[in-house]
Structure formats: structure tokens, C-alpha cells
Amino acid sequence: MDLDLRKVRYFVAVAERLHFSRAAEDLLIAQPALSRQIRALERELHAELFVRDSHRVALTAAGRRLLADAGPLLAAADAARRRAGRAADEGAGTLVVGFRSGIRVTGAVRDFGAAHPAVTVQVRRLDFDDQAAAVLEGRVDVAYVRLPVLEGGLDLTPLYGEPRMAALPAGHPLAAEAELTVARCAAHTEILHLCGNPAAGGGPGLPAVRTVEEKLEYVAAGRGLTFLPRSTALLHHRPDVVYRPVADAPRDEVALARPAGPPPALVAAFTAAAVRTAQAADPDADPAPGADPARTGVSRS
């Protein structure tokens, strides 16, 4: 039996609202038609998905399980549709490249464009909590990401590493030093990214944050310090924050991410251009061991 994704979308609409009439309005279909589709899905699955009575609609155990599985299932279907559409348009030549704050993609875009003048390259900035999802969901074809990337389903081509800087409030005692160490910074409150953990934080009364801008607002207010890749620090100059190199901090590693499996021709060509550009910028780096940089990757599948 093949699972009908249209019925699954209808199910999700009802499951999220727990109200058939409101779900039908949002879906722009009649409520009796929606009810029939849900009943048909339940017959196909041989499982009751909702408990219905005159007072309420509630999910059954099977319904809760299907709702948990439906998100990734529908996201994968949407991503496949987007990628197929781009492949169909490949003759027209469009490539969407994602990148993180501070990472410059101009060199690779120029290198790629010299060999593919008919291809239009679009660039799209990504946040740390969206970098993998944008690739997996097909919103970008390939993306410059900062490691680690924990999500599966990706091939990662390492490109380069860069030093980390400590961001300090102007006037902080450590700002008088030309170079810091991790141990010197450890005695001070560190402002952390959320990293998918709502319990994470940077000290008593200090929440974890989602963006670099949020981090720097806390730093400037004297609430703590944070660490940024050098390129991001250079991008976010402000008079109330100073940056100092941290000699023994792990380097911030940048990689190129694409969906796992053999890459489309344009993605393979751009990956090769990104590797060439990274090597030209740092000839001593060893960004991607292997014979073919367009196909080299650390699988996260």
C-alpha cells in the first residue's frame, strides 16, 4: 500500500488544530470531504487516528505516532519536488547557494561562473539552526555550513578552518591583552547559541541565543563574552565590543553541504569550484582529501 501524501497533509491539518471545521477552512475544502479523507486514511492504515465525540477531537496513540512521522515525510517529499523542478530547469541554469554569516562565496561563484556563464547563481544567507534544513528541504542546492552538522542525509566537503575570536565588552579587563587563551576566558560567563537545547544558557538569568546580533547585544551590555569565527567578527564591528584572538581555541571549520548521494552536474561543478577557491586562499590547507573534490565528502547520511 502506498501512503497518499495528500491525505497525510489533511491529517496534519486536523491534528494540529484538533478541529475538523477549522482545518477544512484552512484547507479550502468542505468539512464532509475532509472527514471522508481522514476516514479513508484510517482504513488504509488499519488504525484509528482520532477520538471524536460531541465535545472534542483528540489524537490516539496511532495518531500521535503518525503526526511525529508526518513532518519529516512531507518535508522530504517537498524537497524531492523542489530538486526535481530544479533538475528540469537545469538547461535554463539556476543554482541556489546558501552561506553562513561571515563566509564569502564570491570567489567560488566567479570561478563557477567562468565555466558556466549561462547559469544564474542565487545566494541565500542561512542561520545556524537552518543551515542543514535548507539543504535537506531543497531550499538551496548546496550550502557553506559551519561544523558540526549533526543532521543526517548530507554529504560534507571540508573547505577550510579559521581562528576564533573572543568578543568582549569595551573596557573589559581582558580587552587589554593582545591574545587570550581558553583558560583565561573560562572564568567569565559565556554566551551560548541555543543549539537546539532550550535548557542551554550562558549563566544565571542569561538565556541562550539564536543569532550573532543577540550575542553581541549581551556582550555590549556587559553580561558576558562569546566566541565568533574571525570572519564573523570582522563583519560585526561595533564600538562597544572588542575582539581578541584566542590562541588555543579550536578552529571554526567550514564545509560545503549537499544532499547525500551522487550530486547533480551543477552541484558537482560548484563543489569543485569551492574547493579550488579554498585551496587558493590557503595553499597550506588540506581541505578535502581525496582524488575528486567534487565527489569527496564526509557522509552524514
Residue pairs with C-beta under 8 A, 6 or more apart in sequence:
1 44
3 44
3 73
4 41
4 44
5 73
5 74
5 77
6 37
7 37
7 38
7 40
7 41
7 44
8 41
8 66
8 70
8 73
8 74
9 74
10 23
10 27
10 34
10 37
10 38
10 41
11 38
11 41
11 49
11 63
11 66
11 67
11 70
12 67
12 70
12 71
12 74
13 23
13 26
13 27
13 34
14 20
14 23
14 34
14 38
14 50
14 57
15 49
15 50
15 59
15 63
15 66
15 67
15 70
16 23
16 67
17 23
17 26
18 56
18 57
18 58
18 59
19 57
20 31
20 34
20 35
20 38
20 57
21 31
23 34
24 30
24 31
24 33
24 34
27 34
38 49
38 50
41 49
42 48
42 49
45 62
45 66
47 60
47 62
48 60
48 62
48 63
49 59
49 60
49 62
49 63
49 66
50 57
50 58
50 59
50 60
50 63
51 57
51 58
51 59
51 60
59 67
75 136
75 137
76 136
78 137
78 138
79 136
79 137
79 138
79 259
80 138
81 138
82 137
82 138
82 139
83 138
83 141
83 259
83 264
86 94
86 96
86 138
86 141
86 264
87 264
90 264
90 265
90 266
93 116
93 118
93 119
93 120
93 266
94 119
94 120
94 121
94 122
95 112
95 119
95 120
95 121
95 122
95 141
95 142
95 266
95 267
95 270
96 121
96 122
96 123
96 124
96 139
96 140
96 141
96 142
97 105
97 108
97 109
97 121
97 122
97 123
97 124
97 140
97 141
97 142
97 143
97 144
97 270
98 123
98 124
98 125
98 126
98 131
98 134
98 135
98 139
98 140
98 142
98 143
98 144
98 145
99 105
99 123
99 124
99 125
99 126
99 143
99 144
100 125
100 126
100 127
100 128
100 131
100 144
100 145
100 146
100 254
101 125
101 127
101 212
101 232
101 235
102 228
102 229
102 230
102 231
102 232
102 233
102 234
102 235
103 144
103 146
103 231
103 254
104 231
105 123
105 144
105 274
107 277
107 280
107 281
108 270
108 273
108 274
108 276
108 277
109 121
109 123
109 273
111 273
111 276
111 277
112 119
112 121
112 269
112 270
112 273
113 119
113 121
115 269
115 273
116 266
116 269
119 266
121 270
124 134
124 139
124 140
126 134
126 140
126 143
126 145
127 210
127 211
128 146
128 193
128 195
128 210
129 194
129 195
129 196
129 210
131 143
131 145
131 146
131 149
131 257
132 145
132 149
132 150
132 151
132 154
132 257
133 139
133 151
134 140
134 143
135 141
135 142
135 143
135 145
135 154
135 257
135 258
135 259
136 151
136 153
136 154
136 259
138 259
141 258
141 264
141 266
141 267
141 270
142 256
142 257
142 258
142 267
142 270
142 271
143 256
143 257
143 258
144 159
144 254
144 255
144 256
144 257
144 274
145 156
145 254
145 255
145 256
145 257
146 229
146 252
146 253
146 254
147 156
147 158
147 252
147 253
147 254
147 255
149 156
149 255
149 257
149 300
150 300
151 300
152 260
152 300
152 301
153 259
153 260
153 300
153 301
154 257
154 258
154 259
154 260
154 299
154 300
154 301
155 257
155 258
155 259
155 260
155 261
155 263
155 297
155 298
155 299
155 300
155 301
156 255
156 256
156 257
156 297
156 298
156 299
156 300
157 255
157 256
157 257
157 258
157 271
157 274
157 275
157 287
157 288
157 293
157 296
157 297
157 298
158 253
158 254
158 255
158 287
158 288
158 298
159 254
159 255
159 256
159 274
159 275
159 278
159 287
159 288
160 253
160 254
160 278
160 281
160 282
160 285
160 287
161 251
161 252
161 253
161 254
161 285
162 229
162 230
162 231
162 251
162 252
162 254
163 229
163 230
163 245
163 246
163 249
163 251
163 252
164 227
164 228
164 229
164 230
164 245
164 246
164 249
164 250
164 251
164 252
165 227
165 228
165 229
165 230
165 233
165 243
165 244
165 245
165 246
166 174
166 180
166 185
166 225
166 226
166 227
166 243
166 244
166 245
166 246
167 215
167 216
167 219
167 225
167 226
167 227
167 228
167 233
167 241
167 242
167 243
168 174
168 175
168 219
168 225
168 241
168 242
168 243
168 244
169 175
169 219
169 220
169 221
169 222
169 225
169 240
169 241
169 242
170 220
170 239
170 240
170 241
170 242
172 222
172 225
172 242
174 180
174 184
174 185
174 188
174 225
174 244
175 242
175 244
177 184
177 244
178 244
179 244
179 245
179 246
179 247
180 244
180 245
180 246
180 247
181 246
181 247
181 248
182 246
182 248
182 249
185 225
185 227
185 246
188 224
188 225
189 202
189 203
189 206
189 223
189 224
189 225
190 202
190 203
190 224
190 225
190 226
190 227
191 202
191 206
191 208
191 209
191 215
191 218
191 219
191 223
191 224
191 225
191 226
192 200
192 201
192 202
192 208
192 209
192 226
193 200
193 208
193 209
193 210
193 215
194 200
194 208
194 209
194 210
195 208
197 208
198 208
200 208
201 207
201 208
202 208
202 209
202 218
202 223
202 224
202 226
203 223
203 224
206 218
206 223
206 224
209 215
209 218
212 228
212 232
212 236
213 236
215 226
215 228
216 226
216 236
216 238
216 241
218 224
218 226
219 225
219 226
219 241
220 238
220 240
220 241
227 246
227 249
228 236
228 243
229 252
230 245
230 252
233 243
255 298
256 271
256 274
256 275
258 267
258 271
258 297
260 299
260 300
260 301
261 301
262 295
263 271
263 294
263 295
268 294
268 295
269 294
271 293
271 294
272 293
272 294
275 287
275 288
275 293
275 294
275 296
276 293
278 285
278 287
279 285
279 287
288 296
289 296
290 296
